[in-house]
Amino acid sequence: MAVLVLPAAAAFAEHPGGLCVGDVISKMNQREENRGRTLSTYSAIRHYTLRGEKGRTSEMTVRLSYRSDSGKSFEVLSQNGSDGIFSRVFEKVLQAEAETSRDGDRDKDSISPENYDFRLLGMEDRDGRSCYTVRLLPKRKSKYLIDGSAWIDAEDFALVRLEGRTAGSVSFWIGRPYIVQSYEKVGGYWLASKNDSVANAKFIGRTELTIDSSEYSVPGLDHQQVAQRFGATAN
């Protein structure tokens, strides 16, 4: 499928508030760089649910640990349900995320002018937050890039939501899944809260993977604050 490339003038069209899409993306990347410098470590609990056709379901719970010098690592806490190919899906998902989080791979999926052309679509409220809505137009076919839209918080210039189909095939078996990624503000940081992806996989049919993140351990934020933020009951 051909990728639409916007003329330069359209890519930097101004919003009535005065900011053009180039300003919005630049401010978001600056805030992301600041977060990278100040948030050197955190951890969270991730719950993965994989649903297939004919009621096939598999679940896995892991502890995610992040360090700025080494990226993400995962400890599997529990796993149950369908085995075989579903277990291999979980292994591939964890492996891919760990690899992408390392220094040499981070630029592959960044929302930057190196990877995308942009179109500012307007403003929209998301969970009570005013957001810029930006159309993402990948510059190349890549499984790391999203052909879709991003919602960027108008106050914090942080990514609030990302939605669309991967610009390239993830694999021969999965193709180009449709992904919806949501973020929540935890203390002073916006971190992943939920990811839904749907794919029509060869041999096993339609599959849906849901990833819920909770119980973040973030410097400067105690456990009870984190639990309340994500709607859980603190111990």
N, CA, C and O of each residue as an XYZ file, in Angstrom:
940
protein
N       0.848     -1.194      0.000
C       0.000      0.000      0.000
C       0.879      1.239      0.000
O       1.810      1.338      0.799
N       0.595      2.181     -0.884
C       1.398      3.391     -0.982
C       1.182      4.273      0.243
O       0.083      4.340      0.792
N       2.244      4.945      0.657
C       2.177      5.851      1.795
C       2.042      7.273      1.283
O       2.841      7.707      0.454
N       1.057      7.999      1.757
C       0.836      9.379      1.352
C       1.890     10.269      1.978
O       2.083     10.228      3.193
N       2.570     11.065      1.187
C       3.566     12.010      1.675
C       3.031     13.415      1.465
O       2.693     13.792      0.343
N       2.952     14.190      2.535
C       2.401     15.536      2.450
C       3.439     16.513      1.921
O       4.629     16.354      2.195
N       3.011     17.522      1.170
C       3.918     18.624      0.846
C       4.362     19.322      2.120
O       3.650     19.296      3.123
N       5.522     19.938      2.088
C       6.075     20.553      3.297
C       5.125     21.579      3.898
O       4.982     21.647      5.119
N       4.475     22.376      3.061
C       3.580     23.408      3.578
C       2.424     22.799      4.343
O       2.032     23.322      5.387
N       1.865     21.692      3.841
C       0.745     21.039      4.526
C       1.203     20.385      5.804
O       0.464     20.362      6.788
N       2.410     19.851      5.809
C       2.909     19.136      6.987
C       3.075     20.065      8.175
O       3.065     19.614      9.320
N       3.230     21.391      7.909
C       3.461     22.312      9.012
C       2.360     23.362      9.103
O       2.600     24.505      9.492
N       1.136     22.948      8.733
C      -0.001     23.869      8.808
C      -0.253     24.290     10.246
O      -0.122     23.486     11.168
N      -0.612     25.544     10.432
C      -0.805     26.058     11.776
C      -2.181     25.725     12.332
O      -3.170     25.653     11.603
N      -2.213     25.525     13.640
C      -3.458     25.407     14.386
C      -3.893     26.818     14.777
O      -3.045     27.693     14.953
N      -5.214     27.057     14.917
C      -5.672     28.397     15.288
C      -5.010     28.939     16.553
O      -4.892     30.155     16.710
N      -4.570     28.049     17.466
C      -3.923     28.510     18.697
C      -2.532     29.053     18.469
O      -1.953     29.640     19.383
N      -1.968     28.878     17.275
C      -0.661     29.436     16.977
C       0.424     28.407     16.776
O       1.408     28.693     16.095
N       0.289     27.224     17.339
C       1.302     26.192     17.197
C       1.087     25.424     15.899
O      -0.042     25.084     15.547
N       2.178     25.155     15.194
C       2.082     24.285     14.032
C       2.451     22.875     14.464
O       2.950     22.673     15.572
N       2.213     21.910     13.606
C       2.460     20.527     13.976
C       3.945     20.290     14.263
O       4.295     19.450     15.092
N       4.816     21.034     13.572
C       6.241     20.901     13.859
C       6.575     21.309     15.282
O       7.406     20.674     15.931
N       5.922     22.387     15.786
C       6.124     22.820     17.166
C       5.658     21.753     18.151
O       6.343     21.455     19.130
N       4.475     21.176     17.880
C       3.909     20.164     18.775
C       4.839     18.957     18.880
O       5.125     18.480     19.978
N       5.307     18.468     17.736
C       6.190     17.303     17.740
C       7.522     17.632     18.400
O       8.064     16.815     19.144
N       8.050     18.816     18.136
C       9.313     19.217     18.746
C       9.207     19.291     20.267
O      10.087     18.809     20.980
N       8.123     19.899     20.763
C       7.932     19.992     22.212
C       7.754     18.603     22.831
O       8.277     18.340     23.915
N       7.022     17.712     22.152
C       6.842     16.360     22.662
C       8.183     15.636     22.761
O       8.451     14.964     23.758
N       9.022     15.767     21.742
C      10.318     15.093     21.758
C      11.243     15.677     22.819
O      12.031     14.950     23.424
N      11.151     16.991     23.050
C      11.942     17.602     24.110
C      11.540     17.068     25.477
O      12.392     16.757     26.309
N      10.223     16.963     25.702
C       9.747     16.420     26.981
C      10.165     14.956     27.134
O      10.502     14.515     28.233
N      10.143     14.204     26.027
C      10.550     12.801     26.077
C      12.036     12.691     26.423
O      12.431     11.812     27.189
N      12.849     13.568     25.869
C      14.274     13.579     26.201
C      14.491     13.914     27.672
O      15.345     13.319     28.329
N      13.718     14.865     28.189
C      13.814     15.218     29.609
C      13.424     14.038     30.481
O      14.067     13.773     31.497
N      12.367     13.326     30.086
C      11.945     12.155     30.853
C      13.046     11.105     30.864
O      13.296     10.467     31.887
N      13.704     10.929     29.715
C      14.790      9.962     29.639
C      15.937     10.282     30.577
O      16.612      9.383     31.078
N      16.156     11.588     30.815
C      17.230     11.988     31.717
C      16.842     11.860     33.184
O      17.694     11.563     34.022
N      15.567     12.079     33.507
C      15.147     12.102     34.911
C      14.554     10.781     35.396
O      14.619     10.467     36.584
N      13.972     10.006     34.471
C      13.370      8.727     34.861
C      14.330      7.607     34.457
O      14.210      7.028     33.377
N      15.274      7.317     35.336
C      16.314      6.345     35.011
C      15.900      4.910     35.310
O      16.504      3.965     34.802
N      14.877      4.750     36.131
C      14.434      3.403     36.470
C      12.973      3.414     36.909
O      12.515      4.371     37.533
N      12.251      2.360     36.587
C      10.900      2.152     37.103
C      10.544      0.682     36.906
O      11.232     -0.045     36.191
N       9.476      0.264     37.542
C       8.985     -1.106     37.358
C       7.466     -1.079     37.352
O       6.850     -0.104     37.783
N       6.867     -2.158     36.858
C       5.410     -2.252     36.787
C       5.013     -3.714     36.675
O       5.837     -4.578     36.378
N       3.740     -3.972     36.918
C       3.170     -5.300     36.678
C       2.390     -5.233     35.371
O       1.569     -4.339     35.171
N       2.653     -6.178     34.495
C       1.961     -6.261     33.213
C       1.138     -7.543     33.167
O       1.609     -8.623     33.522
N      -0.112     -7.390     32.716
C      -0.972     -8.557     32.516
C      -1.315     -8.667     31.037
O      -1.881     -7.738     30.461
N      -0.980     -9.784     30.423
C      -1.188    -10.040     29.009
C      -2.332    -11.042     28.839
O      -2.359    -12.085     29.492
N      -3.268    -10.715     27.959
C      -4.355    -11.640     27.631
C      -4.407    -11.805     26.117
O      -4.544    -10.827     25.382
N      -4.298    -13.033     25.663
C      -4.332    -13.337     24.230
C      -5.575    -14.157     23.942
O      -5.753    -15.248     24.483
N      -6.442    -13.617     23.075
C      -7.694    -14.292     22.737
C      -7.675    -14.684     21.266
O      -7.329    -13.889     20.393
N      -8.055    -15.926     21.020
C      -8.126    -16.413     19.655
C      -9.518    -16.879     19.312
O     -10.451    -16.706     20.096
N      -9.661    -17.469     18.148
C     -10.952    -17.981     17.728
C     -11.323    -19.232     18.513
O     -10.463    -19.899     19.087
N     -12.616    -19.539     18.529
C     -13.161    -20.708     19.222
C     -12.870    -20.683     20.716
O     -12.714    -21.735     21.337
N     -12.797    -19.486     21.298
C     -12.662    -19.351     22.734
C     -11.284    -19.617     23.293
O     -11.124    -19.702     24.510
N     -10.289    -19.749     22.447
C      -8.936    -19.993     22.947
C      -8.404    -18.737     23.635
O      -8.416    -17.647     23.063
N      -7.939    -18.910     24.867
C      -7.436    -17.781     25.656
C      -6.195    -18.206     26.427
O      -6.117    -19.320     26.946
N      -5.235    -17.306     26.492
C      -4.045    -17.540     27.298
C      -3.701    -16.246     28.021
O      -3.889    -15.160     27.473
N      -3.200    -16.354     29.241
C      -2.867    -15.184     30.042
C      -1.472    -15.321     30.629
O      -0.984    -16.422     30.881
N      -0.857    -14.187     30.835
C       0.470    -14.160     31.439
C       0.624    -12.869     32.247
O       0.188    -11.804     31.810
N       1.238    -12.968     33.411
C       1.545    -11.809     34.235
C       3.058    -11.727     34.404
O       3.707    -12.721     34.728
N       3.611    -10.545     34.186
C       5.059    -10.373     34.291
C       5.364     -9.134     35.124
O       4.528     -8.245     35.288
N       6.582     -9.105     35.640
C       7.097     -7.885     36.255
C       8.050     -7.221     35.256
O       9.043     -7.817     34.839
N       7.737     -6.002     34.889
C       8.573     -5.227     33.977
C       9.537     -4.375     34.798
O       9.136     -3.691     35.739
N      10.809     -4.430     34.426
C      11.810     -3.568     35.049
C      12.514     -2.780     33.954
O      12.936     -3.342     32.943
N      12.635     -1.475     34.165
C      13.306     -0.620     33.184
C      14.478      0.087     33.829
O      14.374      0.620     34.934
N      15.601      0.084     33.118
C      16.774      0.868     33.486
C      17.249      1.594     32.235
O      17.318      1.010     31.153
N      17.576      2.872     32.394
C      17.945      3.672     31.227
C      19.208      3.168     30.540
O      19.391      3.390     29.343
N      20.089      2.483     31.291
C      21.342      2.020     30.696
C      21.223      0.663     30.019
O      22.118      0.265     29.273
N      20.126     -0.056     30.270
C      20.008     -1.402     29.693
C      18.644     -1.702     29.086
O      18.459     -2.771     28.504
N      17.672     -0.777     29.207
C      16.355     -0.994     28.629
C      15.441     -1.811     29.526
O      15.582     -1.795     30.749
N      14.509     -2.522     28.918
C      13.502     -3.271     29.661
C      13.887     -4.739     29.806
O      14.508     -5.330     28.922
N      13.498     -5.315     30.952
C      13.613     -6.754     31.168
C      12.329     -7.238     31.815
O      11.599     -6.452     32.419
N      12.050     -8.538     31.690
C      10.779     -9.086     32.146
C      10.989    -10.356     32.961
O      11.811    -11.207     32.620
N      10.222    -10.463     34.049
C      10.186    -11.680     34.858
C       8.761    -12.232     34.801
O       7.819    -11.564     35.226
N       8.604    -13.438     34.281
C       7.280    -14.055     34.197
C       6.855    -14.518     35.584
O       7.550    -15.312     36.218
N       5.706    -14.020     36.057
C       5.191    -14.367     37.379
C       4.179    -15.502     37.314
O       4.128    -16.335     38.219
N       3.374    -15.547     36.256
C       2.391    -16.626     36.107
C       1.977    -16.709     34.649
O       2.086    -15.740     33.898
N       1.496    -17.890     34.260
C       1.015    -18.088     32.897
C       0.047    -19.258     32.889
O       0.297    -20.282     33.525
N      -1.062    -19.106     32.167
C      -2.030    -20.196     32.106
C      -2.842    -20.089     30.825
O      -2.783    -19.080     30.122
N      -3.596    -21.134     30.530
C      -4.455    -21.154     29.356
C      -3.850    -21.954     28.228
O      -3.057    -22.866     28.463
N      -4.220    -21.620     26.997
C      -3.757    -22.350     25.825
C      -2.237    -22.301     25.734
O      -1.627    -21.264     25.995
N      -1.634    -23.409     25.368
C      -0.176    -23.451     25.279
C       0.249    -23.499     23.821
O      -0.493    -23.058     22.943
N       1.430    -24.026     23.554
C       1.901    -24.166     22.187
C       2.162    -22.836     21.531
O       2.990    -22.057     22.003
N       1.455    -22.563     20.432
C       1.716    -21.370     19.641
C       1.402    -20.089     20.408
O       2.053    -19.069     20.180
N       0.408    -20.112     21.324
C       0.090    -18.922     22.103
C       1.266    -18.559     23.020
O       1.574    -17.381     23.199
N       1.923    -19.579     23.600
C       3.082    -19.323     24.447
C       4.207    -18.683     23.644
O       4.909    -17.803     24.142
N       4.375    -19.123     22.414
C       5.431    -18.553     21.577
C       5.121    -17.107     21.216
O       6.039    -16.302     21.057
N       3.831    -16.763     21.084
C       3.450    -15.372     20.840
C       3.916    -14.498     21.999
O       4.502    -13.439     21.773
N       3.664    -14.927     23.244
C       4.103    -14.167     24.414
C       5.619    -13.985     24.400
O       6.115    -12.888     24.660
N       6.348    -15.042     24.101
C       7.808    -14.965     24.075
C       8.281    -13.927     23.063
O       9.186    -13.144     23.349
N       7.668    -13.920     21.877
C       8.057    -12.983     20.833
C       7.740    -11.544     21.230
O       8.528    -10.641     20.951
N       6.597    -11.320     21.878
C       6.202     -9.974     22.290
C       7.201     -9.411     23.298
O       7.634     -8.266     23.167
N       7.568    -10.204     24.300
C       8.515     -9.746     25.310
C       9.891     -9.495     24.704
O      10.554     -8.508     25.026
N      10.307    -10.391     23.832
C      11.610    -10.247     23.198
C      11.676     -8.972     22.356
O      12.661     -8.236     22.412
N      10.626     -8.714     21.578
C      10.610     -7.539     20.711
C      10.632     -6.248     21.533
O      11.337     -5.304     21.176
N       9.870     -6.195     22.628
C       9.834     -4.974     23.424
C      11.162     -4.730     24.121
O      11.624     -3.593     24.203
N      11.776     -5.795     24.624
C      13.080     -5.652     25.274
C      14.120     -5.125     24.290
O      14.905     -4.241     24.632
N      14.129     -5.660     23.073
C      15.109     -5.240     22.073
C      14.889     -3.788     21.657
O      15.850     -3.034     21.507
N      13.629     -3.390     21.470
C      13.326     -2.031     21.024
C      13.673     -0.995     22.079
O      13.962      0.152     21.736
N      13.653     -1.370     23.365
C      13.896     -0.420     24.450
C      15.368     -0.100     24.650
O      15.694      0.830     25.389
N      16.264     -0.841     24.015
C      17.690     -0.598     24.192
C      18.140      0.596     23.368
O      17.508      0.949     22.373
N      19.229      1.211     23.787
C      19.696      2.465     23.195
C      19.766      2.417     21.673
O      19.316      3.345     21.001
N      20.320      1.357     21.134
C      20.529      1.297     19.704
C      19.261      1.171     18.895
O      19.275      1.380     17.682
N      18.145      0.827     19.558
C      16.901      0.571     18.834
C      15.814      1.598     19.091
O      14.761      1.539     18.456
N      16.032      2.536     19.998
C      14.954      3.425     20.419
C      14.450      4.327     19.303
O      13.265      4.659     19.260
N      15.337      4.724     18.402
C      14.925      5.637     17.341
C      14.053      4.963     16.290
O      13.434      5.650     15.477
N      13.990      3.636     16.290
C      13.219      2.928     15.268
C      11.739      3.259     15.312
O      11.076      3.306     14.275
N      11.213      3.491     16.525
C       9.773      3.725     16.648
C       9.436      5.118     17.163
O       8.287      5.375     17.524
N      10.416      6.026     17.205
C      10.149      7.361     17.747
C       9.234      8.155     16.820
O       9.301      8.019     15.599
N       8.384      8.983     17.414
C       7.502      9.856     16.637
C       8.304     11.114     16.334
O       8.232     12.099     17.070
N       9.060     11.076     15.257
C      10.004     12.135     14.921
C       9.976     12.398     13.419
O       9.491     11.563     12.655
N      10.495     13.559     12.984
C      10.548     13.866     11.543
C      11.392     12.874     10.754
O      11.220     12.751      9.541
N      12.294     12.171     11.412
C      13.090     11.161     10.723
C      12.233      9.978     10.287
O      12.539      9.314      9.296
N      11.154      9.715     11.033
C      10.310      8.555     10.762
C       8.964      8.891     10.116
O       8.366      8.043      9.454
N       8.487     10.122     10.307
C       7.123     10.447      9.877
C       7.037     11.806      9.194
O       7.854     12.694      9.435
N       6.029     11.948      8.337
C       5.440     13.236      7.997
C       4.197     13.378      8.866
O       3.619     12.380      9.296
N       3.778     14.637      9.130
C       2.695     14.876     10.080
C       1.637     15.800      9.489
O       1.918     16.630      8.625
N       0.420     15.634      9.978
C      -0.678     16.550      9.666
C      -1.439     16.822     10.954
O      -1.890     15.891     11.621
N      -1.581     18.089     11.305
C      -2.331     18.464     12.500
C      -3.812     18.468     12.177
O      -4.262     19.254     11.343
N      -4.582     17.591     12.831
C      -6.002     17.444     12.532
C      -6.885     18.358     13.373
O      -8.005     18.676     12.973
N      -6.386     18.788     14.548
C      -7.197     19.651     15.402
C      -6.999     19.325     16.864
O      -5.966     18.780     17.252
N      -7.998     19.662     17.685
C      -7.952     19.431     19.129
C      -9.079     18.486     19.518
O     -10.137     18.469     18.889
N      -8.838     17.697     20.568
C      -9.847     16.750     21.044
C      -9.602     16.466     22.516
O      -8.452     16.376     22.946
N     -10.675     16.321     23.297
C     -10.545     15.964     24.708
C     -10.391     14.459     24.859
O     -11.111     13.685     24.230
N      -9.446     14.054     25.697
C      -9.231     12.649     26.042
C      -9.139     12.542     27.554
O      -8.185     13.030     28.160
N     -10.149     11.892     28.176
C     -10.161     11.713     29.631
C      -9.980     13.045     30.362
O      -9.238     13.133     31.340
N     -10.667     14.073     29.874
C     -10.617     15.367     30.533
C      -9.390     16.198     30.209
O      -9.205     17.275     30.776
N      -8.534     15.706     29.290
C      -7.330     16.440     28.906
C      -7.478     16.935     27.468
O      -7.925     16.194     26.592
N      -7.106     18.175     27.235
C      -7.122     18.719     25.881
C      -5.897     18.220     25.124
O      -4.774     18.329     25.617
N      -6.108     17.670     23.926
C      -5.020     17.050     23.171
C      -4.986     17.547     21.729
O      -6.022     17.820     21.124
N      -3.783     17.658     21.200
C      -3.601     17.825     19.763
C      -3.767     16.457     19.107
O      -3.220     15.464     19.587
N      -4.516     16.407     18.018
C      -4.647     15.173     17.250
C      -3.786     15.301     16.000
O      -3.954     16.230     15.209
N      -2.867     14.361     15.831
C      -1.883     14.433     14.758
C      -1.952     13.166     13.908
O      -1.889     12.052     14.428
N      -2.081     13.350     12.616
C      -2.040     12.217     11.684
C      -0.584     11.846     11.437
O       0.239     12.701     11.109
N      -0.275     10.554     11.598
C       1.075     10.044     11.411
C       1.188      9.375     10.050
O       0.419      8.468      9.734
N       2.140      9.820      9.249
C       2.350      9.294      7.902
C       3.769      8.739      7.826
O       4.715      9.498      7.615
N       3.929      7.443      7.992
C       5.275      6.851      8.027
C       6.039      7.099      6.723
O       5.461      7.071      5.637
N       7.326      7.338      6.849
C       8.176      7.578      5.687
C       8.676      6.290      5.046
O       9.273      6.322      3.970
N       8.440      5.170      5.694
C       8.864      3.879      5.145
C       7.993      2.785      5.741
O       7.347      2.980      6.771
N       7.983      1.653      5.094
C       7.273      0.503      5.623
C       8.127     -0.144      6.710
O       9.221     -0.642      6.443
N       7.623     -0.129      7.913
C       8.359     -0.672      9.057
C       7.387     -1.182     10.100
O       6.354     -0.562     10.352
N       7.714     -2.303     10.704
C       6.868     -2.857     11.759
C       6.927     -2.010     13.027
O       6.102     -2.179     13.924
N       7.903     -1.095     13.107
C       8.046     -0.259     14.296
C       7.230      1.028     14.208
O       7.060      1.714     15.216
N       6.721      1.369     13.020
C       6.008      2.620     12.825
C       4.509      2.381     12.672
O       4.079      1.299     12.272
N       3.717      3.411     12.997
C       2.257      3.319     12.971
C       1.691      4.239     11.903
O       1.991      5.433     11.877
N       0.879      3.683     11.029
C       0.125      4.463     10.053
C      -1.227      4.761     10.701
O      -2.150      3.950     10.631
N      -1.330      5.921     11.327
C      -2.549      6.216     12.079
C      -2.504      7.600     12.686
O      -2.140      8.561     12.010
N      -2.871      7.718     13.958
C      -2.982      9.019     14.622
C      -2.411      8.966     16.025
O      -2.352      7.912     16.657
N      -1.987     10.146     16.500
C      -1.494     10.293     17.865
C      -2.231     11.436     18.536
O      -2.566     12.431     17.894
N      -2.483     11.290     19.835
C      -3.092     12.345     20.647
C      -2.023     12.806     21.624
O      -1.488     12.005     22.390
N      -1.712     14.105     21.598
C      -0.620     14.659     22.389
C      -1.175     15.699     23.347
O      -1.819     16.656     22.917
N      -0.933     15.521     24.640
C      -1.473     16.404     25.663
C      -1.033     17.849     25.411
O       0.153     18.113     25.215
N      -1.996     18.788     25.416
C      -1.713     20.173     25.071
C      -0.973     20.917     26.178
O      -0.395     21.975     25.926
N      -0.981     20.386     27.395
C      -0.276     21.031     28.504
C       1.099     20.411     28.717
O       2.096     21.123     28.838
N       1.147     19.083     28.763
C       2.401     18.380     29.040
C       3.176     17.995     27.788
O       4.342     17.612     27.880
N       2.553     18.091     26.628
C       3.145     17.652     25.364
C       3.684     16.227     25.483
O       4.810     15.919     25.093
N       2.821     15.374     26.041
C       3.128     13.956     26.199
C       2.146     13.142     25.367
O       1.014     13.565     25.131
N       2.589     11.982     24.932
C       1.730     11.092     24.159
C       0.662     10.498     25.067
O       0.978      9.880     26.084
N      -0.613     10.687     24.697
C      -1.748     10.199     25.474
C      -2.358      8.951     24.836
O      -2.809      8.046     25.537
N      -2.367      8.911     23.502
C      -2.966      7.788     22.792
C      -2.307      7.657     21.422
O      -1.976      8.652     20.778
N      -2.125      6.422     20.995
C      -1.571      6.115     19.677
C      -2.449      5.042     19.060
O      -2.715      4.020     19.693
N      -2.904      5.262     17.826
C      -3.843      4.313     17.220
C      -3.572      4.186     15.725
O      -3.393      5.185     15.029
N      -3.545      2.948     15.242
C      -3.380      2.725     13.809
C      -2.823      1.348     13.521
O      -2.716      0.504     14.411
N      -2.469      1.133     12.266
C      -1.936     -0.147     11.814
C      -0.429     -0.013     11.580
O       0.039      1.040     11.145
N       0.317     -1.055     11.863
C       1.755     -0.980     11.630
C       2.023     -0.704     10.150
O       1.333     -1.223      9.272
N       3.036      0.123      9.893
C       3.334      0.522      8.523
C       3.898     -0.619      7.694
O       3.783     -0.617      6.468
N       4.504     -1.589      8.355
C       5.023     -2.774      7.684
C       4.556     -4.026      8.385
O       4.025     -3.970      9.494
N       4.754     -5.145      7.742
C       4.334     -6.418      8.312
C       5.199     -6.772      9.513
O       6.425     -6.687      9.453
N       4.550     -7.169     10.604
C       5.284     -7.600     11.793
C       5.987     -8.925     11.518
O       7.130     -9.126     11.929
N       5.309     -9.814     10.833
C       5.878    -11.102     10.446
C       4.986    -11.729      9.383
O       3.876    -11.257      9.136
N       5.478    -12.795      8.756
C       4.692    -13.533      7.769
C       3.413    -14.068      8.390
O       2.391    -14.176      7.713
N       3.460    -14.405      9.676
C       2.325    -15.047     10.355
C       1.278    -14.045     10.800
O       0.091    -14.368     10.835
N       1.699    -12.824     11.143
C       0.790    -11.873     11.784
C       0.350    -10.762     10.840
O      -0.764    -10.256     10.971
N       1.194    -10.373      9.899
C       0.840     -9.279      8.999
C       0.962     -7.931      9.682
O       1.934     -7.680     10.396
N      -0.032     -7.047      9.467
C      -0.013     -5.685     10.000
C      -1.139     -5.506     11.020
O      -2.253     -5.147     10.639
N      -0.876     -5.745     12.298
C      -1.942     -5.630     13.303
C      -2.393     -4.192     13.503
O      -1.654     -3.244     13.236
N      -3.642     -4.052     13.986
C      -4.189     -2.742     14.355
C      -3.958     -2.557     15.848
O      -4.303     -3.430     16.645
N      -3.373     -1.420     16.231
C      -2.912     -1.212     17.602
C      -3.540      0.044     18.186
O      -3.638      1.071     17.514
N      -3.965     -0.046     19.444
C      -4.418      1.114     20.217
C      -3.623      1.126     21.517
O      -3.749      0.220     22.341
N      -2.805      2.157     21.695
C      -1.956      2.273     22.883
C      -2.383      3.499     23.677
O      -2.446      4.602     23.136
N      -2.681      3.304     24.979
C      -3.092      4.405     25.854
C      -2.042      4.633     26.938
O      -1.344      3.711     27.361
N      -1.952      5.899     27.377
C      -0.988      6.282     28.410
C      -1.709      7.015     29.527
O      -2.742      7.646     29.301
N      -1.152      6.929     30.757
C      -1.694      7.658     31.897
C      -0.558      8.370     32.617
O       0.598      7.949     32.581
N      -0.931      9.464     33.271
C       0.066     10.240     34.000
C       0.270      9.631     35.378
O      -0.660      9.547     36.180
N       1.492      9.209     35.638
C       1.867      8.605     36.924
C       2.906      9.526     37.553
O       4.054      9.569     37.110
N       2.493     10.274     38.604
C       3.388     11.297     39.122
C       3.595     12.346     38.050
O       2.624     12.896     37.529
N       4.835     12.633     37.713
C       5.123     13.608     36.676
C       5.394     12.993     35.327
O       5.858     13.681     34.418
N       5.110     11.685     35.170
C       5.469     10.981     33.944
C       4.241     10.336     33.295
O       3.342      9.847     33.979
N       4.226     10.348     31.963
C       3.196      9.640     31.214
C       3.749      8.271     30.817
O       4.749      8.174     30.107
N       3.075      7.208     31.292
C       3.547      5.847     31.066
C       2.424      4.989     30.486
O       1.244      5.301     30.645
N       2.803      3.914     29.818
C       1.815      3.043     29.161
C       0.837      2.464     30.173
O       1.245      1.977     31.227
N      -0.453      2.518     29.854
C      -1.464      1.935     30.734
C      -2.158      0.739     30.090
O      -2.462     -0.242     30.768
N      -2.415      0.817     28.756
C      -3.103     -0.292     28.098
C      -2.748     -0.326     26.626
O      -2.604      0.711     25.980
N      -2.609     -1.542     26.105
C      -2.351     -1.750     24.687
C      -3.272     -2.839     24.178
O      -3.324     -3.930     24.746
N      -4.009     -2.545     23.094
C      -4.845     -3.541     22.424
C      -4.357     -3.684     20.992
O      -4.198     -2.685     20.290
N      -4.119     -4.907     20.555
C      -3.737     -5.130     19.161
C      -4.525     -6.306     18.608
O      -4.704     -7.326     19.273
N      -4.991     -6.140     17.373
C      -5.789     -7.165     16.706
C      -5.115     -7.536     15.400
O      -4.728     -6.667     14.618
N      -4.976     -8.842     15.170
C      -4.333     -9.319     13.942
C      -5.072    -10.533     13.416
O      -5.688    -11.281     14.176
N      -5.005    -10.719     12.120
C      -5.515    -11.934     11.494
C      -4.315    -12.827     11.184
O      -3.704    -12.728     10.119
N      -3.995    -13.692     12.130
C      -2.796    -14.515     12.028
C      -3.048    -15.759     11.186
O      -4.126    -16.352     11.233
N      -2.045    -16.136     10.425
C      -2.154    -17.326      9.596
C      -2.267    -18.560     10.494
O      -1.583    -18.657     11.513
N      -3.121    -19.485     10.114
C      -3.346    -20.773     10.763
C      -4.167    -20.698     12.052
O      -4.895    -21.642     12.362
N      -4.068    -19.583     12.825
C      -4.845    -19.513     14.067
C      -5.942    -18.459     13.991
O      -6.695    -18.294     14.951
N      -6.054    -17.731     12.858
C      -7.149    -16.800     12.654
C      -7.008    -15.500     13.421
O      -5.900    -15.072     13.743
N      -8.141    -14.875     13.711
C      -8.155    -13.578     14.377
C      -7.690    -13.717     15.823
O      -8.185    -14.563     16.567
N      -6.736    -12.880     16.209
C      -6.247    -12.877     17.586
C      -6.260    -11.452     18.123
O      -6.038    -10.490     17.387
N      -6.524    -11.336     19.414
C      -6.501    -10.031     20.076
C      -5.614    -10.126     21.313
O      -5.823    -10.974     22.180
N      -4.630     -9.250     21.380
C      -3.717     -9.195     22.517
C      -3.976     -7.915     23.304
O      -3.922     -6.818     22.749
N      -4.257     -8.058     24.597
C      -4.461     -6.919     25.488
C      -3.374     -6.926     26.552
O      -3.107     -7.950     27.180
N      -2.753     -5.770     26.743
C      -1.700     -5.621     27.751
C      -2.107     -4.510     28.702
O      -2.244     -3.357     28.293
N      -2.305     -4.855     29.988
C      -2.650     -3.883     31.018
C      -1.455     -3.694     31.950
O      -0.887     -4.662     32.454
N      -1.082     -2.427     32.172
C       0.039     -2.108     33.063
C      -0.492     -1.466     34.337
O      -1.382     -0.618     34.284
N       0.049     -1.864     35.473
C      -0.397     -1.323     36.756
C       0.743     -1.434     37.765
O       1.816     -1.952     37.455
N       0.490     -0.937     38.982
C       1.442     -1.040     40.099
C       2.833     -0.543     39.717
O       3.842     -1.200     39.974
N       2.858      0.628     39.099
C       4.147      1.228     38.767
C       4.918      1.581     40.042
O       4.343      2.060     41.019
N       6.200      1.339     40.012
C       7.117      1.832     41.034
C       7.949      2.918     40.374
O       8.823      2.640     39.553
N       7.659      4.175     40.750
C       8.272      5.335     40.111
C       8.978      6.166     41.182
O       8.394      6.412     42.237
N      10.212      6.604     40.946
C      10.904      7.436     41.942
C      10.073      8.651     42.323
O       9.555      9.358     41.458
N       9.949      8.889     43.640
C       9.206     10.043     44.127
C       7.725      9.822     44.288
O       7.008     10.735     44.696
N       7.240      8.616     43.973
C       5.807      8.328     44.082
C       5.643      7.057     44.897
O       6.189      6.012     44.545
N       4.878      7.147     46.004
C       4.747      5.965     46.843
C       3.724      4.992     46.268
O       2.951      5.335     45.374
N       3.735      3.763     46.804
C       2.906      2.682     46.265
C       1.426      3.020     46.315
O       0.693      2.716     45.375
N       0.971      3.649     47.403
C      -0.452      3.936     47.540
C      -0.913      4.932     46.481
O      -2.008      4.794     45.935
N      -0.081      5.941     46.186
C      -0.446      6.900     45.149
C      -0.587      6.218     43.796
O      -1.517      6.514     43.045
N       0.329      5.307     43.479
C       0.284      4.591     42.209
C      -0.951      3.715     42.140
O      -1.632      3.693     41.115
N      -1.257      2.988     43.215
C      -2.411      2.096     43.232
C      -3.709      2.874     43.038
O      -4.595      2.446     42.299
N      -3.811      4.016     43.706
C      -5.014      4.826     43.558
C      -5.126      5.382     42.140
O      -6.224      5.476     41.591
N      -3.981      5.753     41.544
C      -4.010      6.326     40.196
C      -4.571      5.341     39.190
O      -5.278      5.730     38.260
N      -4.257      4.057     39.374
C      -4.715      3.049     38.418
C      -5.967      2.310     38.886
O      -6.327      1.273     38.329
N      -6.629      2.850     39.914
C      -7.925      2.306     40.306
C      -7.835      1.008     41.081
O      -8.814      0.266     41.164
N      -6.671      0.725     41.650
C      -6.503     -0.505     42.423
C      -6.587     -0.174     43.912
O      -6.625      0.994     44.300
N      -6.615     -1.207     44.728
C      -6.649     -1.042     46.166
C      -5.251     -1.261     46.723
O      -4.661     -2.326     46.538
N      -4.729     -0.263     47.399
C      -3.380     -0.373     47.920
C      -3.337     -1.353     49.072
O      -4.296     -1.471     49.835
N      -2.197     -2.073     49.200
C      -2.017     -3.010     50.300
C      -1.533     -2.276     51.540
O      -1.320     -2.897     52.581
